[in-house]
Amino acid sequence: MATTTSRKKTTARKKTRSAKKPTRKWSARVMKTSNALDLQDRIFKSGNAEQIARSLKRSAERSKRRKGTPFQSAMSMLNFYINRAGKNLPARKKNILEKAKNKLRVLFGRAER
């Protein structure tokens, strides 16, 4: 006598994998399409703290879409760039950007005495 084993039929489910989504660079989009400032192209690549500060001040004062004061908008964008770069920001570049913060304070008359 032949023994029959009853097995449940299992339907093989195929896992459908969609194509891998490209990594979203939300911070890069903010830098390009900020609703607060229209930044000069590649301004943060400049090696001159004075030039960076003057450009941020000009952009902040011309903007009609910002929510805060021009000083707040300019300083916020500079801090955003520094924080976005994080550990990947070379020390030399970070020093330039920190100097740009001080120059920005002076330009807006907010320097500590």
Secondary structure as the mmCIF struct_conf table of DSSP 4:
data_model
#
loop_
_struct_conf.conf_type_id
_struct_conf.id
_struct_conf.beg_label_comp_id
_struct_conf.beg_label_asym_id
_struct_conf.beg_label_seq_id
_struct_conf.end_label_comp_id
_struct_conf.end_label_asym_id
_struct_conf.end_label_seq_id
HELX_LH_PP_P HELX_LH_PP_P1 THR A 11 THR A 16
HELX_LH_PP_P HELX_LH_PP_P2 SER A 18 ARG A 24
HELX_RH_AL_P HELX_RH_AL_P1 TRP A 26 THR A 33
BEND BEND1 ASN A 35 ALA A 36
HELX_LH_PP_P HELX_LH_PP_P3 LEU A 39 GLN A 40
TURN_TY1_P TURN_TY1_P1 ASP A 41 ARG A 42
HELX_RH_3T_P HELX_RH_3T_P1 ILE A 43 LYS A 45
BEND BEND2 GLY A 47 GLY A 47
HELX_RH_AL_P HELX_RH_AL_P2 ALA A 49 ARG A 62
BEND BEND3 LYS A 64 ARG A 65
BEND BEND4 LYS A 67 GLY A 68
HELX_RH_AL_P HELX_RH_AL_P3 PRO A 70 ALA A 85
HELX_RH_3T_P HELX_RH_3T_P2 GLY A 86 ASN A 88
BEND BEND5 LEU A 89 LEU A 89
HELX_RH_AL_P HELX_RH_AL_P4 ALA A 91 LEU A 107
TURN_TY1_P TURN_TY1_P2 PHE A 108 GLY A 109
#
